Amino acid sequence: MKVFIFLALVCCSITTFAQNISGQAYYESKTTIDMDNFGGREMSEDIKKQIAERMRSMLEKTYILTFNNTESIYKEEEKLEAGAGNAGFGMMMSSFSAGPQYKNIEKNLLLEEREFFGKQFLIKDSLTSLEWTVEKESKQIGQYIAFKATAIKKIDPNDISMARPRKRDREANEKKEGEALKDSTKTENEDPWEQVEIPKEVIITAWFTPQIPVGNGPAEYAGLPGLILELNVYRTTLLCSKIVMNPKAAEVIEPLTKGKEVTRAEFNQIVKEKTDEMRENFRGGGRRGGGMRFGG
């Protein structure tokens, strides 16, 4: 029965696809953090709650995908900040977060404006190539019937944005016999990057609807026979909360132009080099001085 519904929707989509389609999809982003893998086992529940509350603004955001048949612009919704908050940490986190993204499905083009520690870059890349597998499952998301699809995404080993906590049990298994255990009290010069790792691949789960026949979706994801309404990548979930079809007032979809043009691999290498520099400064207790500098 679900297969029949899917085929019927696809047939309807073929007729609709010839028409001009435009819309705006609003996505709510939520990212969970396993505090135990970040030393949370030594924290009280009250401390964990306080940290989670402070990080809420960075882990829960709203994004808007403005799309038509072949193009889209994906941006974080602008909000007034309630206060300065943890400005320094927030600025550092934003340096590792994706910026506005432009996708052109016909040209297989993705452009992303990205600021990294005060320098503006324009990442030019092809669309993320994934071999989607459409599953048998379906569910209702709002007024739309959505179908499940999964894919495996290979991760660039230099892509710091995909770093995740290194599992404690894995670290324990790697300890050699006779090696002294580290003191539970962390030294102030301990490298925090030793606690994270970059996976070789991750599973992507998407829920798409052929009722909106555009092969687009949030962030860099696309390539399904319908708009992606829900997306899960590791501990981050993007869920569509509102769709406005043919809006009278919507952002004009144009290619992004701001920043020094680089490829995705080149940008990841730049971030890797600067991160290594930060690690060296950290290990030296910051005594090596000098801020991070970019050539050119």
Steps between C-alpha positions, in 0.01 A plus 500: 500500500782740588675422170178578311465835682862580420459421129178703486672800655793468260262493203329814628839656551601443138203710390571767759872511429447674167342789688690775674533415868623734771480494874662543838559217745584571866717245680556466874846368582578306817832346598547277800828462690605198701638678805651176636741491207605858577591429859140528614520193718680710759234774483188528709162496327451868587827596329404295192166684480669839532745421219222364278297818553793723410565302182135492394530811281790342311343155468140600421459727199250578225597491134308611190528326163377725219460281192367467147518215248878504466654747748497580870645721771538355851564741790468517875203711607618831643409549865568772754743377762373520858843609622870468448503164672801283438620719213853364470394136494209581269733672253732199500210259444367712213837465327431127471136541390368506144401837355242590231482243222391525136416188301436465126384148422520537121861619516595263784633804688524586868628835629547570868606822671710415802676720753792343679664702778432833333581404138224452243506202263276395210499122475425378147418134469283247322187378676548226756484174305311235695356165398158526661304185584124554530365290785151355551417729790283810471346747742300819513691825549253784525265465204750305290571129460874445541706198398820383664833490316847420628852549371858467619714813483879480485669758722809700410757422775575874518134599551517631858126584494425127516711443814325299769588384854739207510332213683651430839474124465693522173773701668513250786547209260788680332696544823805279498565260784704663774422854382411725789145628502457872465409692810125568510576863572583654162805718473441846365730431202329177390411512131116496466528380138632167630145437624343516153526308175383539140303198374579345161130497408157577644148379424263763361125448553257717307121521475382653170164575342424458128207740558757780463695372196828684542816294552618729776537514875669669795875574513694334216262206463297432185442231239170342607171510301345752735581765761679366808285580805711332766869419510717326757880511494665342804364699801342782297139496380344754264121493501280710271253694713334716233473520121376802307438425133526778242567774760430854386808634679801272498872543468628518143699187420838604363846339515708605799809710429656613829846376598818346363406209271629159610396138454355301789821299531710819504280654770516188716879505468511866609285420806717197580820705485360777721361246745841334524647845566249553782594162647869589497428832672284319755769245574745783548269665749439788260855621555586486134291807454367644179151451376396286207612646171384428148714537195383715212 
